[in-house]
């Protein structure tokens, strides 16, 4: 069975992204023909760029690697512009499978803010939790989550991120997050093509 090999940012993503991708494949694409490989941790977009060739090579060495998904936070800047810059760099690499780049506007936790109603009363969050306006413009989504927990409790990536990923409402996300829609589109592109290429395809 072919595998999608994720390249992610940190320890919380290492645990949460496989859950996210399995849910997305099953719930949005009705696709059960792919597995999710153990993620590679890049730590940040600048760190990935410094060792891009190594990460692409390591990912393609994964047994049954059928596609690579780069999913990282972008604290500042335009996700599309930065994704296109990275795409141009990846196109210079030797590719044996399709590669997709998805940069989350601000941070992964912005998706929890966008689906806040589905997390009410769980994971120490308030019972009357409401999403902020424009969730992907919040600069510190982790801090926002901590502010909506009881005093003395703070958001912790390694414990909260996988749990909230399991529970967050994808329908709410699709209506409020462009970067989440981009992820779903990227998964569809990856799983429908066996030819080596890099997406987004509208980067020139």
C-alpha atoms as a printed R data frame, in Angstrom:
    type eleno elety resid chain resno       x      y       z
1   ATOM     1    CA   UNK     A     1   0.000  0.000   0.000
2   ATOM     2    CA   UNK     A     2   1.480  3.422  -0.930
3   ATOM     3    CA   UNK     A     3   2.352  5.862   1.824
4   ATOM     4    CA   UNK     A     4   2.198  9.622   2.188
5   ATOM     5    CA   UNK     A     5   5.350 10.776   3.978
6   ATOM     6    CA   UNK     A     6   4.684 13.989   5.938
7   ATOM     7    CA   UNK     A     7   7.392 16.552   6.673
8   ATOM     8    CA   UNK     A     8   6.231 18.527   9.706
9   ATOM     9    CA   UNK     A     9   7.368 21.161  12.172
10  ATOM    10    CA   UNK     A    10   7.630 19.752  15.698
11  ATOM    11    CA   UNK     A    11   6.779 17.067  18.238
12  ATOM    12    CA   UNK     A    12   3.097 18.001  18.454
13  ATOM    13    CA   UNK     A    13   2.761 17.844  14.662
14  ATOM    14    CA   UNK     A    14   4.630 14.526  14.673
15  ATOM    15    CA   UNK     A    15   1.747 13.042  16.656
16  ATOM    16    CA   UNK     A    16  -1.161 15.064  15.260
17  ATOM    17    CA   UNK     A    17  -0.533 15.177  11.515
18  ATOM    18    CA   UNK     A    18  -0.955 11.414  10.914
19  ATOM    19    CA   UNK     A    19  -4.325 11.638  12.702
20  ATOM    20    CA   UNK     A    20  -5.256 14.665  10.600
21  ATOM    21    CA   UNK     A    21  -4.316 13.027   7.306
22  ATOM    22    CA   UNK     A    22  -6.049  9.729   8.057
23  ATOM    23    CA   UNK     A    23  -9.233 11.619   8.943
24  ATOM    24    CA   UNK     A    24  -9.004 13.790   5.831
25  ATOM    25    CA   UNK     A    25  -8.467 10.829   3.523
26  ATOM    26    CA   UNK     A    26 -11.369  8.883   5.022
27  ATOM    27    CA   UNK     A    27 -13.889 11.631   5.750
28  ATOM    28    CA   UNK     A    28 -13.341 13.937   2.776
29  ATOM    29    CA   UNK     A    29 -11.959 11.730   0.027
30  ATOM    30    CA   UNK     A    30 -13.385  8.341   1.028
31  ATOM    31    CA   UNK     A    31  -9.881  7.068   0.301
32  ATOM    32    CA   UNK     A    32  -8.618  4.053   2.225
33  ATOM    33    CA   UNK     A    33  -5.924  3.038  -0.254
34  ATOM    34    CA   UNK     A    34  -3.111  5.068   1.335
35  ATOM    35    CA   UNK     A    35  -1.199  4.817   4.585
36  ATOM    36    CA   UNK     A    36   0.531  7.623   6.474
37  ATOM    37    CA   UNK     A    37   4.224  7.139   7.200
38  ATOM    38    CA   UNK     A    38   6.110  8.268  10.284
39  ATOM    39    CA   UNK     A    39   6.619 12.044   9.843
40  ATOM    40    CA   UNK     A    40   9.991 13.696   9.367
41  ATOM    41    CA   UNK     A    41  10.522 16.697  11.665
42  ATOM    42    CA   UNK     A    42  11.962 19.795   9.961
43  ATOM    43    CA   UNK     A    43  11.435 22.233  12.905
44  ATOM    44    CA   UNK     A    44  10.711 25.247  10.666
45  ATOM    45    CA   UNK     A    45  10.481 26.449   7.072
46  ATOM    46    CA   UNK     A    46  13.969 28.083   7.180
47  ATOM    47    CA   UNK     A    47  15.439 24.883   8.662
48  ATOM    48    CA   UNK     A    48  13.795 22.802   5.933
49  ATOM    49    CA   UNK     A    49  15.213 25.051   3.222
50  ATOM    50    CA   UNK     A    50  18.736 24.622   4.577
51  ATOM    51    CA   UNK     A    51  18.523 20.844   4.274
52  ATOM    52    CA   UNK     A    52  15.876 20.488   1.597
53  ATOM    53    CA   UNK     A    53  17.768 17.902  -0.458
54  ATOM    54    CA   UNK     A    54  18.305 15.739   2.615
55  ATOM    55    CA   UNK     A    55  14.643 15.828   3.629
56  ATOM    56    CA   UNK     A    56  13.416 14.993   0.124
57  ATOM    57    CA   UNK     A    57  15.902 12.151  -0.111
58  ATOM    58    CA   UNK     A    58  15.057 10.748   3.331
59  ATOM    59    CA   UNK     A    59  11.329 10.914   2.604
60  ATOM    60    CA   UNK     A    60  11.726  9.098  -0.703
61  ATOM    61    CA   UNK     A    61  13.735  6.377   1.054
62  ATOM    62    CA   UNK     A    62  10.677  5.501   3.160
63  ATOM    63    CA   UNK     A    63   9.392  2.043   2.121
64  ATOM    64    CA   UNK     A    64   6.400  2.354  -0.228
65  ATOM    65    CA   UNK     A    65   6.721  6.149  -0.407
66  ATOM    66    CA   UNK     A    66   4.084  7.216  -2.915
67  ATOM    67    CA   UNK     A    67   3.879 10.931  -2.104
68  ATOM    68    CA   UNK     A    68   5.416 13.595   0.141
69  ATOM    69    CA   UNK     A    69   3.411 16.239   1.995
70  ATOM    70    CA   UNK     A    70   5.219 19.233   3.486
71  ATOM    71    CA   UNK     A    71   2.981 20.757   6.169
72  ATOM    72    CA   UNK     A    72   4.526 23.638   8.115
73  ATOM    73    CA   UNK     A    73   3.460 26.782   9.944
74  ATOM    74    CA   UNK     A    74   3.986 30.212   8.425
75  ATOM    75    CA   UNK     A    75   3.961 32.798  11.217
76  ATOM    76    CA   UNK     A    76   4.308 35.753   8.868
77  ATOM    77    CA   UNK     A    77   3.962 36.337   5.159
78  ATOM    78    CA   UNK     A    78   1.673 35.060   2.420
79  ATOM    79    CA   UNK     A    79   1.287 31.246   2.480
80  ATOM    80    CA   UNK     A    80   0.810 31.055  -1.292
81  ATOM    81    CA   UNK     A    81   3.870 33.180  -2.070
82  ATOM    82    CA   UNK     A    82   6.105 31.270   0.320
83  ATOM    83    CA   UNK     A    83   4.763 27.928  -0.877
84  ATOM    84    CA   UNK     A    84   5.545 28.881  -4.471
85  ATOM    85    CA   UNK     A    85   9.102 29.830  -3.525
86  ATOM    86    CA   UNK     A    86   9.574 26.449  -1.866
87  ATOM    87    CA   UNK     A    87   7.995 24.683  -4.845
88  ATOM    88    CA   UNK     A    88  10.601 26.240  -7.142
89  ATOM    89    CA   UNK     A    89  13.365 24.907  -4.905
90  ATOM    90    CA   UNK     A    90  11.843 21.424  -4.775
91  ATOM    91    CA   UNK     A    91  11.543 21.278  -8.565
92  ATOM    92    CA   UNK     A    92  15.355 21.275  -8.705
93  ATOM    93    CA   UNK     A    93  15.496 18.061  -6.684
94  ATOM    94    CA   UNK     A    94  15.364 14.512  -8.017
95  ATOM    95    CA   UNK     A    95  11.779 13.426  -7.474
96  ATOM    96    CA   UNK     A    96  10.397  9.912  -7.740
97  ATOM    97    CA   UNK     A    97   6.926 10.801  -6.453
98  ATOM    98    CA   UNK     A    98   4.577 13.807  -6.250
99  ATOM    99    CA   UNK     A    99   5.230 16.418  -3.558
100 ATOM   100    CA   UNK     A   100   2.751 18.922  -2.101
101 ATOM   101    CA   UNK     A   101   3.473 22.021  -0.025
102 ATOM   102    CA   UNK     A   102   0.903 23.338   2.461
103 ATOM   103    CA   UNK     A   103   1.768 26.254   4.737
104 ATOM   104    CA   UNK     A   104  -0.696 26.889   7.551
105 ATOM   105    CA   UNK     A   105  -1.450 30.583   7.952
106 ATOM   106    CA   UNK     A   106   0.132 31.492  11.325
107 ATOM   107    CA   UNK     A   107   0.133 28.048  12.973
108 ATOM   108    CA   UNK     A   108  -1.532 24.648  13.081
109 ATOM   109    CA   UNK     A   109  -3.501 25.674  16.165
110 ATOM   110    CA   UNK     A   110  -5.374 28.252  14.081
111 ATOM   111    CA   UNK     A   111  -7.423 25.290  12.877
112 ATOM   112    CA   UNK     A   112  -8.559 24.647  16.461
113 ATOM   113    CA   UNK     A   113  -9.700 28.255  16.721
114 ATOM   114    CA   UNK     A   114 -11.610 27.920  13.446
115 ATOM   115    CA   UNK     A   115 -13.438 24.848  14.773
116 ATOM   116    CA   UNK     A   116 -13.776 26.087  18.356
117 ATOM   117    CA   UNK     A   117 -17.420 25.070  18.816
118 ATOM   118    CA   UNK     A   118 -16.528 21.405  18.340
119 ATOM   119    CA   UNK     A   119 -13.999 21.613  21.190
120 ATOM   120    CA   UNK     A   120 -16.277 23.215  23.787
121 ATOM   121    CA   UNK     A   121 -15.979 21.652  27.212
122 ATOM   122    CA   UNK     A   122 -13.211 19.286  26.173
123 ATOM   123    CA   UNK     A   123  -9.455 19.383  26.795
124 ATOM   124    CA   UNK     A   124  -9.966 21.952  29.585
125 ATOM   125    CA   UNK     A   125 -11.556 24.460  27.212
126 ATOM   126    CA   UNK     A   126 -14.516 26.635  28.219
127 ATOM   127    CA   UNK     A   127 -18.070 25.356  27.748
128 ATOM   128    CA   UNK     A   128 -19.077 28.544  25.897
129 ATOM   129    CA   UNK     A   129 -16.053 28.698  23.581
130 ATOM   130    CA   UNK     A   130 -16.545 30.735  20.413
131 ATOM   131    CA   UNK     A   131 -14.071 31.203  17.552
132 ATOM   132    CA   UNK     A   132 -12.401 34.588  17.140
133 ATOM   133    CA   UNK     A   133 -13.045 36.585  14.019
134 ATOM   134    CA   UNK     A   134 -10.611 35.590  11.264
135 ATOM   135    CA   UNK     A   135  -8.943 32.728  13.186
136 ATOM   136    CA   UNK     A   136  -5.975 32.578  10.817
137 ATOM   137    CA   UNK     A   137  -4.984 36.156  11.628
138 ATOM   138    CA   UNK     A   138  -4.370 35.394  15.329
139 ATOM   139    CA   UNK     A   139  -0.629 35.595  15.969
140 ATOM   140    CA   UNK     A   140  -0.568 33.360  19.052
141 ATOM   141    CA   UNK     A   141  -3.213 30.665  18.685
142 ATOM   142    CA   UNK     A   142  -1.551 28.577  21.398
143 ATOM   143    CA   UNK     A   143  -1.846 31.514  23.790
144 ATOM   144    CA   UNK     A   144  -5.475 32.045  22.805
145 ATOM   145    CA   UNK     A   145  -6.249 28.437  23.688
146 ATOM   146    CA   UNK     A   146  -4.441 28.772  27.038
147 ATOM   147    CA   UNK     A   147  -6.440 31.920  27.827
148 ATOM   148    CA   UNK     A   148  -9.638 29.883  27.432
149 ATOM   149    CA   UNK     A   149  -8.535 27.224  29.917
150 ATOM   150    CA   UNK     A   150  -8.753 27.409  33.727
151 ATOM   151    CA   UNK     A   151  -6.023 29.304  35.582
152 ATOM   152    CA   UNK     A   152  -2.853 27.268  35.887
153 ATOM   153    CA   UNK     A   153  -3.537 25.146  32.799
154 ATOM   154    CA   UNK     A   154  -1.823 25.927  29.518
155 ATOM   155    CA   UNK     A   155  -1.995 24.473  26.045
156 ATOM   156    CA   UNK     A   156   0.647 21.788  25.477
157 ATOM   157    CA   UNK     A   157   1.371 20.706  21.928
158 ATOM   158    CA   UNK     A   158   2.311 17.105  22.624
159 ATOM   159    CA   UNK     A   159  -0.865 16.342  24.573
160 ATOM   160    CA   UNK     A   160  -3.496 18.780  23.291
161 ATOM   161    CA   UNK     A   161  -2.636 18.860  19.591
162 ATOM   162    CA   UNK     A   162  -3.319 15.165  18.828
163 ATOM   163    CA   UNK     A   163  -6.456 15.120  21.007
164 ATOM   164    CA   UNK     A   164  -7.932 18.265  19.463
165 ATOM   165    CA   UNK     A   165  -7.080 17.042  15.962
166 ATOM   166    CA   UNK     A   166  -9.132 13.924  16.614
167 ATOM   167    CA   UNK     A   167 -12.152 16.013  17.604
168 ATOM   168    CA   UNK     A   168 -12.120 19.204  15.523
169 ATOM   169    CA   UNK     A   169 -14.975 19.640  13.049
170 ATOM   170    CA   UNK     A   170 -13.810 19.512   9.433
171 ATOM   171    CA   UNK     A   171 -17.008 21.123   8.120
172 ATOM   172    CA   UNK     A   172 -16.410 24.208  10.257
173 ATOM   173    CA   UNK     A   173 -12.799 24.278   9.108
174 ATOM   174    CA   UNK     A   174 -13.721 24.120   5.450
175 ATOM   175    CA   UNK     A   175 -15.946 27.168   5.876
176 ATOM   176    CA   UNK     A   176 -13.364 29.240   7.784
177 ATOM   177    CA   UNK     A   177  -9.833 28.238   6.781
178 ATOM   178    CA   UNK     A   178  -8.283 28.651   3.354
179 ATOM   179    CA   UNK     A   179  -5.158 26.765   4.421
180 ATOM   180    CA   UNK     A   180  -7.266 23.771   5.482
181 ATOM   181    CA   UNK     A   181  -8.999 23.761   2.101
182 ATOM   182    CA   UNK     A   182  -5.559 23.877   0.524
183 ATOM   183    CA   UNK     A   183  -4.584 20.778   2.534
184 ATOM   184    CA   UNK     A   184  -7.630 18.847   1.325
185 ATOM   185    CA   UNK     A   185  -6.923 19.857  -2.270
186 ATOM   186    CA   UNK     A   186  -3.266 18.839  -1.907
187 ATOM   187    CA   UNK     A   187  -4.227 15.397  -0.600
188 ATOM   188    CA   UNK     A   188  -6.556 14.904  -3.535
189 ATOM   189    CA   UNK     A   189  -3.807 15.871  -5.971
190 ATOM   190    CA   UNK     A   190  -1.250 13.613  -4.320
191 ATOM   191    CA   UNK     A   191  -3.432 10.539  -4.193
192 ATOM   192    CA   UNK     A   192  -4.708 10.932  -7.758
193 ATOM   193    CA   UNK     A   193  -1.300 11.148  -9.413
194 ATOM   194    CA   UNK     A   194   1.574  8.699  -9.663
195 ATOM   195    CA   UNK     A   195   3.698 11.133 -11.692
196 ATOM   196    CA   UNK     A   196   6.462 13.127  -9.957
197 ATOM   197    CA   UNK     A   197   5.429 16.773  -9.677
198 ATOM   198    CA   UNK     A   198   5.192 19.523  -7.079
199 ATOM   199    CA   UNK     A   199   2.025 21.328  -6.061
200 ATOM   200    CA   UNK     A   200   0.603 23.965  -5.869
201 ATOM   201    CA   UNK     A   201   0.439 23.814  -9.661
202 ATOM   202    CA   UNK     A   202  -0.388 27.530 -10.010
203 ATOM   203    CA   UNK     A   203   3.112 28.658  -9.060
204 ATOM   204    CA   UNK     A   204   4.230 29.263 -12.603
